[in-house]
């Protein structure tokens, strides 16, 4: 357990940030799952319509510091490859 006042504050801040980051990551993962399922079902037109909004969302998550910009680029590239392959 934290002893000093600053350590206690740090625990509170970490908890708040962890919840914030987790919510953004969960939303991102759900959107990625959605586009992957559209691709698997063969609904390429719907997936291509959803693609730009997913790309901007991933960029937004990276700009907020939830994920690293290189990880965002990697995720975007992987999805684009999968979509163009079909």
N, C-alpha and C positions, 0 to 999 in steps of 0.2 A: 504494500500500500504506500501511496505517496505521503511523504511527511511534510514537506514544505508547501507553502501557499502556492508558489509558482508551479510546483509539480502537480498539485491538485487541479489547478486551472488547466494545465497541459492535458491532463486526463479528460477533462470535460471537452476541451477543444478537439482532441483526437476522436472522441466518440461522435461528436457532431459532424466532423469531416468524414469519418468512416461511413456514417449513415448517408450523407450527401453523395459521396462517391459511389456507394453501393447502389443507390437508386438510379444514378445515371448509367452505370455499367449494366444493370439489369435491363433497363429500357433499351440500351444499345443491343444487348444480346438477344432480346426478344425480337427486335426489328431484323437482325441478321438471320435468326431462325425463320422468320416469316418469309424473307426473300429466298432462303435456301429451300423451303418447302414449296414455294411457287415454282422454282426451277425444277425441282424433282417431279412435281405434278405435271410439268410441261406447259405451264401457264407463262410462257416467255413474254408475251405482250404485257401482261399485268406486272411481271417482275421488272421489265424495262421502264414501266411507268413509275414504279415504286423506287427504282434505283437512285434517281437524283435526290429525293428526300432523305434516303438512307445515307448517301455520301455527305450531305450537309450536316446531318445529325452526328455522324462520326467525327467530322471536323469540329463541330461544336463541343463534343465531349473532350477532344484533344485540346481545344483552346482553353477549356476550363481547368486543364491540368489533371483530369481524372485518369487519362491514359497518355502515354508519350506520343509525340507526333509521328515518330517512326512506326509505332504500333498501329496508329490510325492509317498510315499510308499502306502498311502491309495488309491490313484487313480490307481496305478499299480495293487494293490490287487483286487480292484473292477472289473477292466477290465479282469484280469486273471480268477476270479470266473465266470464272465459272459461267457467267452470263453470256459471254461472247462465244464460249465453246458450244453452247446449245444452239 
